Amino acid sequence: MYDQEDDFTYELVLTPESFKDAEVSREAVVQAIYDIITDENQEKYTRKGFGVGRPNTHYAKPSFY
């Protein structure tokens, strides 16, 4: 996780799908949480597990490592 203002890009990866994203900004995690709690269709999140990652970051380690 890293800080980068104005980087709200994220994807939700539902289990049991393999989570491969190597990084995500703190701002994107906050945006994901906000989007989940304000979504009118809460059923799709109920009793589900998922990861939050930045799309197209399927690296062995984060770029800032």
C-alpha positions in Angstrom: 0.0 0.0 0.0 1.3 3.4 -0.8 0.1 7.1 -0.7 -0.6 8.8 -4.0 -3.2 11.6 -4.1 -5.8 11.3 -6.8 -5.1 7.6 -7.4 -8.5 6.0 -6.8 -8.1 3.1 -9.3 -8.9 -0.3 -7.8 -10.5 -3.7 -8.6 -12.2 -6.1 -6.3 -11.1 -9.7 -6.7 -13.7 -12.1 -5.2 -12.6 -15.3 -3.7 -11.9 -18.0 -4.7 -10.3 -16.2 -7.6 -6.6 -15.9 -7.3 -5.4 -12.5 -6.1 -2.4 -11.3 -8.1 -2.4 -7.5 -7.8 0.9 -6.4 -6.2 -0.1 -2.9 -5.0 -2.9 -0.5 -4.3 -3.0 3.1 -3.0 -4.5 4.0 0.4 -6.8 6.4 -1.4 -8.1 3.5 -3.6 -8.8 1.3 -0.6 -10.8 4.2 1.0 -12.7 4.6 -2.3 -13.4 0.8 -2.5 -14.8 0.9 1.1 -17.0 3.9 0.3 -18.3 2.3 -2.9 -19.2 -0.9 -1.0 -21.0 0.8 1.9 -23.0 3.2 -0.4 -23.9 0.5 -3.0 -27.7 -0.1 -3.0 -27.1 -3.8 -3.9 -25.5 -5.0 -0.6 -26.3 -8.6 -1.3 -23.3 -9.0 -3.6 -21.0 -8.2 -0.7 -22.7 -10.2 2.0 -20.7 -13.1 3.3 -18.1 -12.7 0.6 -14.4 -12.4 0.7 -12.4 -10.2 -1.7 -9.1 -8.4 -2.2 -8.6 -4.9 -3.3 -5.8 -4.2 -5.7 -4.7 -1.9 -8.5 -5.5 -3.3 -11.9 -2.6 -4.5 -14.1 -0.1 -4.8 -11.2 0.5 -8.5 -11.4 4.2 -8.3 -10.4 6.3 -10.4 -8.1 6.6 -7.4 -5.7 5.3 -3.8 -5.6 7.0 -1.3 -7.8 8.0 0.8 -4.8 9.7 -2.1 -3.1 
